[in-house]
Every structure is written in C-alpha cells, then in structure tokens.
Amino acid sequence: MRALRLVVAAYTVLVVQPLHAQTTAIRAGRLLDPATGEVTADQVILIAESLITAVGADLEIPDGTVAVDLSDRTVLPGLIDAHTHMCSGMRLEQHFGRPTLAVIYNSTPYRAIRGVIRAREVLEAGFTTIRDVGNAADWADLAVRRAINEGLVPGPTMLVSGKIISPYGGQQFLPTEHAWLADKEYLFADTRDELRKAIRLNAHQNVDIIKIIVDDQRYVYSVDDLRYIVAEAADAGLKVAAHCMTERGAHNAAEAGVHSIEHGWYLSDETMELMKRNDVTLVTTEFTADVLREYNLDEETSRQLHGIPVERMTRAHRLGVPIAFGSDLIMDFDDMTRGEAALSLLDSFVESGVPPDAILYYMITEPARLLGMEDSRGSVAPGYYADIIATTDNPLENINTLKDVRFVMKAGEIIKQRD
C-alpha cells in the first residue's frame, strides 16, 4: 500500500504540478514591422513555449534559455497565404490541365496525403498561416488541419472552408448525367433552404470559413442571395469568402458585404470603391505567365491572361482597396515546391508597381486582419504567437529575398534554420 501511495504521489507531481515553459531568445539584427514598415536594429525576442513574451534591445535573458542567433538577418512575422488548395493538385501529364480529371483519378485519402506534403512545403517556404478554400474532396482539408493541430505532421496554422457552396454546376461544365462528379467538391445550393442547409453542413463539420462560388455559370447569386448567405454564416460565427470572376458577380458580392472577394480579375473602379466602403478585402491570385503555362495554355494566351490581374492590381493598390495575398495554386510542379511556386507570384506584385512595404502589408498584416487573427498573428510583439521568419536581406530593399527564407519558426518551434 505504501508503494502504491508513492506511485500516486509521484504521478500527481508529474501531472498536476506545472512544468517550466521552455524559453527561447532570438537575437535579431533587424526587426521589421510589416504594419508600419519600420525596421529596428539589434532586438531580442523572448519566447515562452508558443508565445512571444518580450521584445527589446536590452532584455535580460533567463538562465537555461535556448539562444538563436539571427544577428545578421532581417526578422519579421510569418507570411500568410489567404487562398490555398492544399488537397488539390493536378499534373499536366496526367490531367491535361482539367480539374475534373484530377477529381476522378485522386481519391480523398490520396488527396489528404498530398495535402500533408504541400502543407509542409508552404510552411518551410515561410507561410506560417494559410486559409484553405476548398477543392478537398470529402473533407480532406479538415483531416490535414486536425493532423497539424495534433502535432502529427508539420504544417502552418490552417483555416479551412470544407465544401464549396455554389449555384448548380459549381465551377465544372459537366452534362447533367455526370453532375455527380462534382459532389465531392461542391454543395449545389440555389434556394434559401438549400443555402441554409449547405452552410449548416459545413458549420457542423467545424469549418473556419464559408467559401462560395458567385458567378462561374451563366447565372449568379443575387445581392439578396449573398446577403442571406452572409447572415446565415454570421449566425454560425463564420466569415464568407466569395469567388468572383465577373464584374457582375463581384459587384453583387461587394454590395452584399461579403468579407472577401477572391480573384476579382475584372473589377471596375466603381466596384473597388464599393469594396472600400463595405470593408471587403480583395484576395489576389496573381498568376505569373509561367504558372499559367502549367495549365496547358500556350505562351500568348498565358501572357494575355497574366496581364489582366496585373492591371487590376495596379488599380486596386492605387485606389486603396484592402488587399490580401493568395496563391490559388492547384498544380504540382516538377521544379518547385508548392511554397516556392506561391512565392513566385511576388513577380506579379512587382510588375504591378506595388512597392515592397505594401507587398509585406498584403502578405502579413491585411490577411491577419481578414482571418480575424490580428491580435494573435502578423506581428512580432508580446502576446502574439511566435510565428517568425528571417531573410538574408531586408525585404524592403530586396523583396525577392522572401523567395529564400532562411529561418522559420511556428508557435515557438523552429521548423527550418539555414546559414
């Protein structure tokens, strides 16, 4: 009995008594604030487990602290990609640039496994948070998010949308006898009852956002439809991301007050002004011509299509529309990881005339606000998660240094550290 009491006492000490949190101290040669564009030299960042506890020049470093020397680096918050598809991947030689074939050939378990691989790739590239907006078969995105949250696999903090809600047909143009092929990707909803059921099905699955298709068919969701969607989603505590590829659909979405318009390649200045008034964020998907060629498009078509979002970005930046970076990649590349491919879209921002300080704001500060994380991510400050990256050069002077992130920390855990 005495031996049993000793075992119980020991167990109580191990389980009940709080353990000392591991502390880490990062010595940052240059600390960059993407919200203001300010750079502060020779800063120390103290981290206890997953959170930043102090930032300053002359901080006392406790005994036993793990030291990380980034004194020759520029340190900044982790990047945020507000439009990803981790569980969607086509290969030109297999699917000929046709998403429907990728749906047929790739099972849900396979897509979840590929999603795990891509999640690790984007994290290692410097994206510590992503918003994944569907095309994940039967809830593979939720499985990847859970595996990351439980520490089974490495990956960014991941917000997911579950199944995309759409007018009949979704983004596919299938004969009605084969419309069932889109069931894994979409919830077709045209009436109020169908919309409510689709939103509640996603909410029941514990998604983080509602993703809708507004206008990929000849018919679009009306302003009243979209206001109803926004209200129903809000009742479940969810924001609405609206895929819009026409001016008509985007104007309806902006007037209805969705939280973000995805793509918006054909936005008029009038709709952009409406977005500003209603605080609707434009989530850009600025494909380069090289990326577009991977979709089995010829060089001339790729060049012309690339010019559309570039011109739109130039106007959106000039008009002061809220902008958040989104990669929207669904292709797998032979010579780039998913993270590297996402960062190649920086070239489109540069081509649009967006300066480096604004690019950083669009890749960190604005998406953190859109995702409702502005008080926990997107800044290297006390109380924020220790989502931190470091680059060789100052991105304000050389934005392409983001394509070669040398250090990645997510929630206090070092993911990558290279000389």
C-alpha positions in Angstrom: 0.0 0.0 0.0 2.8 2.4 0.8 4.4 1.7 -2.5 1.1 2.5 -4.2 0.8 5.8 -2.4 4.3 6.7 -3.5 3.4 5.9 -7.1 0.2 8.0 -6.9 2.1 10.9 -5.3 4.8 10.8 -8.0 2.1 10.7 -10.7 0.4 13.7 -9.0 3.6 15.7 -9.1 4.3 14.9 -12.7 0.7 15.6 -13.9 -0.6 18.3 -11.7 2.5 20.4 -11.0 3.1 23.0 -13.8 6.3 22.4 -15.8 8.6 25.3 -16.5 8.0 26.6 -20.0 10.9 26.3 -22.4 12.2 29.8 -23.3 13.9 30.9 -26.4 15.7 34.1 -27.1 16.2 35.3 -30.7 18.8 37.9 -31.4 17.5 39.8 -34.4 19.9 42.0 -36.4 17.0 43.8 -38.0 13.3 43.5 -36.8 10.8 44.5 -39.5 7.2 45.6 -38.6 5.1 45.0 -41.7 2.3 47.1 -40.4 4.4 50.3 -40.3 7.4 49.4 -42.5 9.7 50.3 -39.6 13.0 48.4 -39.1 14.6 48.3 -35.6 18.2 47.2 -35.2 19.6 44.7 -32.6 16.5 43.4 -30.9 16.0 40.4 -28.6 12.8 38.4 -28.9 11.9 36.3 -25.8 9.6 33.4 -26.4 8.0 31.1 -23.8 6.7 27.9 -25.5 4.5 29.2 -28.3 4.1 32.9 -27.4 6.3 36.0 -27.5 6.8 37.4 -24.0 9.0 40.4 -24.6 10.8 42.3 -27.4 13.5 44.9 -26.8 17.1 45.9 -27.1 18.4 45.2 -23.6 16.4 42.4 -22.3 17.7 40.1 -19.6 17.9 36.6 -20.9 16.9 34.0 -18.2 19.3 31.1 -17.5 18.6 28.0 -19.5 17.2 29.9 -22.4 17.7 28.5 -25.9 19.6 31.1 -27.9 19.0 31.7 -31.7 21.4 34.0 -33.4 19.9 35.9 -36.3 22.0 38.9 -35.8 22.9 39.0 -39.5 19.3 38.5 -40.6 16.1 40.5 -41.1 13.4 39.1 -38.8 9.7 39.5 -39.5 6.3 37.8 -38.8 5.5 34.6 -40.8 3.8 35.1 -44.1 0.1 34.4 -44.6 -1.5 32.9 -47.7 -5.2 33.7 -47.8 -6.2 31.4 -50.7 -4.7 27.9 -50.9 -5.8 24.5 -52.0 -3.6 22.0 -50.1 -5.6 19.0 -51.1 -5.9 19.9 -54.8 -3.2 19.1 -57.2 -3.1 18.5 -61.0 -0.2 17.3 -63.1 -0.3 18.2 -66.7 0.8 14.8 -68.0 -2.0 13.1 -66.0 -4.9 15.6 -66.1 -4.2 17.8 -69.1 -5.0 20.9 -67.1 -8.5 19.7 -66.4 -9.6 19.7 -62.7 -12.4 17.2 -63.3 -9.9 14.5 -64.3 -7.9 15.2 -61.1 -11.1 14.6 -59.1 -11.7 11.3 -60.8 -8.1 10.0 -60.5 -7.3 11.1 -57.0 -9.2 9.6 -54.0 -9.9 11.5 -50.8 -7.2 9.6 -48.8 -4.6 10.3 -51.5 -5.5 14.0 -51.6 -5.2 14.2 -47.8 -1.7 12.7 -48.0 -0.7 15.1 -50.7 -2.2 17.9 -48.6 0.1 17.0 -45.8 3.1 17.2 -48.1 2.1 20.5 -49.5 1.4 21.9 -46.1 4.9 21.1 -45.0 6.3 22.7 -48.2 4.4 26.0 -47.7 5.5 26.2 -44.0 9.1 25.6 -44.9 8.8 28.4 -47.5 7.8 30.8 -44.7 3.9 30.7 -44.7 3.1 30.1 -41.1 -0.7 30.6 -41.6 -2.9 29.7 -44.5 -6.6 29.9 -45.4 -7.6 26.8 -47.4 -10.6 27.4 -49.5 -11.9 24.1 -50.7 -11.5 21.6 -53.5 -10.6 19.0 -51.0 -12.9 16.0 -51.9 -14.7 14.6 -48.9 -13.3 16.9 -46.1 -9.6 16.0 -46.7 -8.8 19.6 -45.6 -10.3 19.0 -42.2 -8.2 15.9 -41.8 -5.0 17.8 -42.7 -5.9 20.6 -40.3 -6.5 18.1 -37.5 -3.2 16.3 -38.1 -1.4 19.6 -37.9 -3.2 20.8 -34.8 -2.5 17.5 -33.1 1.2 17.7 -33.9 1.2 14.5 -36.1 2.6 16.4 -39.1 4.3 19.8 -39.6 2.3 22.5 -41.2 1.1 26.0 -40.9 -1.9 27.2 -38.9 -4.7 26.2 -41.3 -8.1 27.6 -41.6 -10.4 25.6 -43.9 -13.7 26.0 -45.7 -14.8 22.5 -46.2 -17.1 22.0 -49.3 -17.6 25.0 -51.6 -21.2 26.3 -51.8 -22.3 27.1 -55.4 -25.2 27.6 -57.7 -25.9 24.4 -59.7 -22.9 23.2 -61.6 -20.2 24.7 -59.5 -17.1 25.5 -61.5 -17.5 22.5 -63.7 -19.3 22.4 -67.0 -20.5 18.8 -66.9 -23.5 17.2 -68.6 -26.3 16.8 -66.0 -25.9 13.0 -66.2 -22.4 13.4 -64.9 -23.0 16.2 -62.5 -22.4 13.8 -59.6 -18.7 14.1 -60.4 -18.7 17.5 -58.7 -20.4 16.2 -55.5 -17.0 15.8 -53.7 -16.0 19.4 -54.4 -19.3 21.4 -54.1 -22.6 21.7 -52.4 -25.0 23.0 -55.0 -27.4 25.4 -53.4 -29.9 27.6 -55.2 -32.9 28.1 -52.9 -32.9 29.6 -49.4 -33.4 26.2 -47.8 -30.5 24.7 -49.8 -28.2 27.6 -48.9 -29.1 27.2 -45.2 -28.5 23.5 -45.3 -25.2 23.8 -47.1 -23.9 26.5 -44.6 -25.0 24.4 -41.6 -23.5 21.2 -43.0 -20.1 23.0 -43.3 -20.6 24.6 -39.8 -21.4 21.2 -38.4 -18.1 19.9 -39.7 -16.4 22.7 -37.8 -15.0 24.7 -40.8 -13.4 28.1 -40.2 -15.0 30.0 -43.1 -17.6 29.6 -45.8 -16.5 29.6 -49.4 -19.0 30.3 -52.1 -18.9 30.5 -55.9 -20.8 33.6 -57.1 -20.6 33.6 -60.9 -18.9 30.8 -62.8 -22.1 29.9 -64.5 -24.4 32.0 -66.7 -26.5 32.6 -63.6 -25.1 34.3 -60.5 -26.0 34.7 -56.9 -28.0 37.9 -56.5 -27.4 40.6 -53.9 -30.3 39.3 -51.8 -28.9 35.7 -52.1 -25.5 36.9 -50.9 -26.9 38.9 -48.0 -28.7 35.8 -46.9 -25.5 33.8 -47.1 -23.6 36.4 -45.1 -26.3 36.5 -42.4 -26.6 32.7 -42.1 -22.8 32.3 -42.0 -22.6 35.0 -39.3 -25.2 33.2 -37.2 -22.6 30.3 -37.1 -19.8 32.7 -36.4 -18.3 32.4 -39.9 -17.0 34.8 -42.5 -17.7 34.4 -46.2 -15.1 34.2 -49.0 -16.7 34.8 -52.4 -15.1 33.5 -55.6 -15.8 36.2 -58.3 -14.6 36.1 -61.9 -17.0 38.6 -63.4 -17.7 42.3 -62.7 -21.4 41.5 -62.2 -20.7 38.8 -59.6 -18.1 40.9 -57.8 -20.4 44.0 -57.6 -23.1 41.8 -56.1 -20.7 40.4 -53.6 -19.3 43.8 -52.6 -22.8 45.3 -52.2 -23.9 42.3 -50.0 -20.9 42.8 -47.7 -19.0 39.5 -48.1 -15.7 39.5 -46.2 -13.5 38.9 -49.2 -13.7 38.7 -52.9 -11.4 36.0 -54.3 -9.7 36.7 -57.7 -11.8 39.6 -58.9 -9.8 39.9 -62.1 -12.4 42.0 -63.8 -13.2 44.6 -61.1 -14.3 48.0 -62.2 -13.2 51.1 -60.3 -16.8 51.5 -59.1 -16.8 48.1 -57.6 -13.4 48.7 -55.9 -14.8 51.8 -54.3 -17.8 49.8 -53.1 -15.4 47.3 -51.6 -13.6 50.0 -49.7 -16.9 51.4 -48.3 -18.0 47.9 -47.2 -14.6 46.8 -46.0 -14.4 43.9 -48.4 -10.9 42.5 -48.9 -9.6 41.6 -52.4 -7.7 38.3 -52.1 -5.4 38.4 -55.1 -4.4 35.4 -57.2 -1.7 37.0 -59.4 -0.6 34.1 -61.6 2.6 34.7 -63.5 2.7 33.7 -67.2 5.0 30.8 -66.2 2.4 29.4 -63.8 -0.4 29.8 -66.3 1.6 27.8 -68.9 1.4 24.9 -66.4 -2.3 24.8 -67.0 -1.7 23.7 -70.6 -2.0 27.2 -72.0 0.1 28.5 -74.9 2.6 31.3 -74.3 0.5 34.0 -75.9 -2.7 33.1 -74.0 -0.7 32.9 -70.8 0.8 36.3 -71.3 -2.6 37.9 -72.1 -4.3 36.3 -69.1 -1.4 37.3 -66.8 -1.9 40.9 -67.8 -5.5 41.0 -66.6 -4.8 40.6 -62.8 -1.6 42.7 -63.1 -3.6 45.7 -64.4 -6.3 45.1 -61.9 -3.8 45.0 -59.0 -2.3 48.3 -60.2 -5.7 50.0 -59.9 -6.6 48.3 -56.6 -3.4 49.4 -54.9 -3.8 52.9 -56.2 -7.4 53.1 -55.0 -6.6 51.8 -51.6 -8.7 48.6 -51.7 -7.9 46.2 -48.8 -5.7 43.5 -50.3 -4.5 40.1 -49.1 -2.1 37.8 -50.8 -3.5 34.5 -52.2 -1.7 31.9 -54.3 -4.6 29.8 -55.5 -2.3 27.1 -56.8 -3.8 23.7 -57.8 -1.0 22.5 -60.0 2.1 20.4 -58.9 5.4 21.5 -60.4 8.4 19.4 -61.2 10.9 22.2 -60.4 9.2 24.0 -57.5 7.5 23.0 -54.2 4.1 24.4 -53.5 5.6 27.0 -51.3 8.2 28.1 -53.8 5.5 28.3 -56.5 3.4 30.5 -54.2 6.3 32.9 -53.7 6.9 33.2 -57.5 3.7 35.3 -57.5 5.8 38.1 -56.0 6.8 38.8 -59.5 3.3 39.8 -60.4 3.1 42.3 -57.5 6.4 43.9 -58.6 5.2 44.1 -62.2 2.0 45.8 -60.9 4.1 48.5 -59.4 3.4 47.6 -55.8 6.2 48.8 -53.6 7.9 46.3 -51.1 6.3 47.8 -48.0 2.9 47.4 -49.4 3.6 43.8 -50.6 4.6 42.9 -47.0 1.5 44.5 -45.7 -0.6 42.5 -48.2 1.2 39.2 -47.2 1.1 39.6 -43.5 -0.9 42.5 -41.9 -4.0 42.6 -44.0 -4.5 38.8 -44.2 -4.1 38.5 -40.5 -7.0 41.0 -40.1 -9.1 39.2 -42.7 -8.7 35.9 -40.9 -9.6 37.5 -37.6 -6.1 36.9 -36.2 -4.8 40.5 -36.0 -4.5 40.2 -32.2 -2.5 36.9 -32.3 -0.6 36.7 -35.5 1.0 39.1 -38.0 3.3 40.9 -35.6 6.4 40.2 -33.5 5.1 41.6 -30.3 4.4 40.4 -26.7 1.3 38.2 -26.5 1.5 37.1 -30.2 2.3 33.6 -31.4 5.9 33.1 -32.2 5.4 32.8 -35.9 8.7 34.2 -37.2 10.8 34.1 -40.3 14.1 35.5 -41.2 15.7 36.5 -44.5 19.3 37.4 -45.6 18.4 40.8 -47.0 15.9 43.4 -45.9 12.7 42.8 -47.9 12.1 46.5 -48.0 15.2 46.8 -50.1 15.0 43.4 -51.9 11.6 41.9 -51.9 12.9 38.8 -53.7 14.7 37.8 -50.5 11.3 36.4 -49.4 11.9 33.6 -52.0 14.7 32.3 -49.9 13.6 32.4 -46.3 16.4 31.0 -44.1 14.7 30.6 -40.8 11.1 29.6 -40.0 9.6 29.3 -36.5 5.9 28.4 -36.0 4.4 28.8 -32.5 7.9 28.8 -30.9 9.1 25.6 -32.7 12.0 26.0 -35.1 11.0 24.5 -38.5 13.9 25.5 -40.6 17.3 27.1 -40.0 19.9 27.6 -42.7 23.1 29.5 -43.0 
